[in-house]
Amino acid sequence: MTAPQGPLNEAVVSSRRARELYRYFVPPGSAISSSKITSPDTVLTAHAQLVAWRLNMQRSMVSLIDRDTQYFVAESTKTLHLDDTTQQDDPADALWAGCANVPKAGRLCEVSRKAQ
């Protein structure tokens, strides 16, 4: 039997998710930001690019979610140059989010999680 869903259970799940996230990830500052700088981790950006190629998608993004914030830690397209992320072969492949922090409320990942 599963635990009942409700505000209290959602708070517990959110707290556990945040605790687990902070074991491996240190958020870059506490302020919400929206810079178009990609992840300084080129390996993660390269993996995002591989996902875009393997799934035949235009773009792939990696994000992490804590209690209140969604962190986009990598983004890539098929044509993004990994050595200079301001360059891409197709102008439509410019970065959307880069390394950005946005409030979790109302974002796509929050809606997707609730749909499961």
C-alpha positions in Angstrom: 0.0 0.0 0.0 1.4 3.4 -0.9 1.5 6.4 1.4 -1.4 8.9 0.9 -0.6 11.9 -1.3 -1.1 15.3 0.2 0.7 18.5 1.2 2.5 16.9 4.1 3.7 13.9 2.1 4.8 16.2 -0.8 6.8 18.3 1.8 8.6 15.2 3.1 9.4 14.0 -0.5 10.7 17.4 -1.4 12.8 17.6 1.7 14.3 14.2 1.0 15.0 15.1 -2.6 16.7 18.3 -1.6 18.8 16.5 1.0 20.0 13.9 -1.5 20.7 16.7 -4.1 22.9 18.6 -1.7 25.0 15.5 -1.0 26.4 15.8 -4.6 25.6 19.3 -5.8 26.5 22.7 -4.4 24.3 25.4 -6.0 26.2 28.3 -7.5 25.2 31.1 -5.2 21.8 31.6 -3.6 20.3 34.1 -6.0 18.1 33.2 -8.9 20.0 33.8 -12.1 19.5 33.5 -15.8 22.9 33.8 -17.4 23.4 32.2 -20.8 26.7 30.6 -19.7 26.7 26.9 -20.2 28.0 24.5 -17.6 31.6 24.8 -16.8 31.5 21.0 -16.8 32.2 20.2 -20.4 31.7 16.5 -19.8 28.1 17.0 -18.6 27.5 19.3 -21.6 29.0 16.6 -23.9 26.6 14.1 -22.4 23.7 16.4 -23.0 24.8 16.7 -26.6 25.1 12.9 -26.9 21.5 12.6 -25.6 20.3 15.0 -28.3 22.0 13.0 -31.0 20.9 9.6 -29.6 17.2 10.6 -29.2 17.2 12.6 -32.4 16.2 15.7 -30.6 17.2 19.3 -31.3 18.1 20.1 -27.7 18.9 18.4 -24.4 19.0 19.9 -21.0 20.0 18.6 -17.6 18.4 20.1 -14.6 18.3 19.4 -10.9 15.5 20.3 -8.5 15.6 21.1 -4.8 12.8 22.3 -2.6 12.2 25.6 -4.3 14.6 26.0 -7.3 15.4 24.2 -10.6 19.0 24.4 -11.6 19.9 23.9 -15.3 23.4 22.5 -15.0 24.0 21.6 -18.7 22.4 22.3 -22.1 23.4 21.3 -25.6 22.2 21.0 -29.1 23.4 18.7 -31.9 25.5 21.6 -33.4 26.8 23.3 -30.3 30.6 23.6 -30.3 31.8 22.0 -27.0 35.0 24.0 -27.0 33.2 27.4 -27.4 29.5 27.2 -26.4 28.8 30.6 -27.9 29.2 28.9 -31.3 26.8 26.6 -33.1 26.4 25.5 -36.7 22.7 26.4 -36.8 21.5 29.8 -35.5 18.4 28.1 -34.2 20.6 26.1 -31.9 21.6 29.0 -29.6 21.3 28.3 -25.9 17.9 28.7 -24.2 18.8 28.4 -20.6 22.5 27.8 -20.2 23.3 27.6 -16.5 20.3 29.2 -15.0 18.4 28.9 -11.7 14.7 29.4 -11.8 11.9 29.0 -9.2 10.5 25.4 -9.3 6.9 26.5 -9.0 5.0 26.1 -12.2 8.0 24.9 -14.3 7.8 21.9 -16.7 9.7 19.5 -14.5 7.4 20.1 -11.6 4.3 19.5 -13.7 6.0 16.3 -15.2 6.8 15.0 -11.8 3.2 15.4 -10.6 1.9 13.6 -13.7 3.7 10.4 -12.8 
